[in-house]
Amino acid sequence: MISLYVFIDYIYYTLNTTAMYKRININLDVELVKKAMELTQNKSIKDVVHYALNEVIKKNSRKELLKFKGKVKWEGDLNEMRSI
């Protein structure tokens, strides 16, 4: 495995939603980065990492919805909604 040493700036929000920048150092597998850049059409490593972080957040947010499975009563007509 060949590692790529990069600096990444990312934005994170404090509790009062003030944007802040954080610089971190990480070692990335070059082949994984190349493949991710091809698949996502991102042009920079920073963009690929941001994309990956957003995907992890979305995936885990969807998982959180599963805890409501069977606990929410549906009222409505899907066929009627689809015809609109």
Phi, psi and omega in degrees: 000128175264130180257148177245126181265120184227158170255136180230128172261135175220157181262135170225158186249136175280179182300331179267020177057029173277127181289137178222153178254145180226130177259131178228158175246128177221154173259126181241145175288122185300318181295320177296319180297314179301314181296316179297321179294322177295313184291326185262350183065018176282144185263347181227158178297320179303315179297321179297317180294317177299316179301313181297317179297317178297321178295319177298316180296314180297317181298314181289330176294320177295322178299322179299327180294333181298337180292346178268357181303125179081000183251351182248129180273124179273131173231119180155174181237107183298321180298319178295317180295323182288336182278352181285000000 
